Amino acid sequence: MDFKELASKYKTPLYVYDFNYIKERYEALKNAFYARKSLVCYAVKANSNLSVLKFLADLGAGFDCVSIGEVKRALLAGAKRYQIIFSGVGKSDEELKEALENEILLINVESFAELLRLEEIAKGLNLKARISIRVNPGVDAKTHPYISTGLNENKFGVDAQTAKKMYIHAKASEFLEPTGIHFHIGSQLTSLSPIIDAAKIVSELLRELRALEIDIKFFDVGGGLGIIYNDEKEINLYDYAQGILGAL
């Protein structure tokens, strides 16, 4: 690829995306989980360019969105409704309402208060909200503190015991359907051990929920795999997948 030629032809500033490399990375991650049925969800916040989103949708990717704007953008790019997850803190009532109306796959719930709000909104629409609860496993991601989200003092998600109470409440509700369980301990992760530790903790809760006949179908591991800036070591995708699957 001749960047000088591209800059001369299209002028600068110019963003150039390598779809062959995007496909290679998507398929590498998908293939790492070949032993189990899986859905690779692209974080729209990373790059919301419609051409990139459409390319990924055509490959069969799902999408993780943190605003209703991102949900709409994924749909505009051709994403299937049942392959969209709505995550993130600070979701407004209107955003939750629109997400339910669009019949997306899952809403990742961050707190008991949000769960109760969502239940009321679903009741008003006479719909059943498919939910996943974000569990904070209390694991140090060994990344920069500004992008660490899995420690107890972080503002994201709930501890395992609170999550269990939320699932019990959801199972008893006419308007909630507990379908997934979610954790995400941080970004720019270059060490595999914290991810596996978190997966084991959340898997233990998953087994407790199944003992209560709460049918969890999706185990959402949140991603956050790091890239190489200096001398970091990239996480091997096969080891990543095997570690997570081994925890289940």
Buried (B, 14 or more C-beta within 10 A) or exposed (E): EEEEEEEEEEEEEEEEEEEEEBBEEBEEBBEBBEEEEBBBBBBBEEBBEEEBBBBBBEBEBBBBBBBBEBBEBBBEBEBBEEBBBBBBBEBEEEBBBBBBEBEBBBBBBBBBEBBBBBBEBBBEBEBBBBBBBBBBBBBBBEBEEEEBBBBEEBEBBBEBEBBBEBBBBBBEBEBBBBBBBBBBBBBBBBBBEBBBBBBBBBBEBBEBBEEEEBEBEBBBBBBBBBEEEEEEEEBEBEEBBBBBBEBE
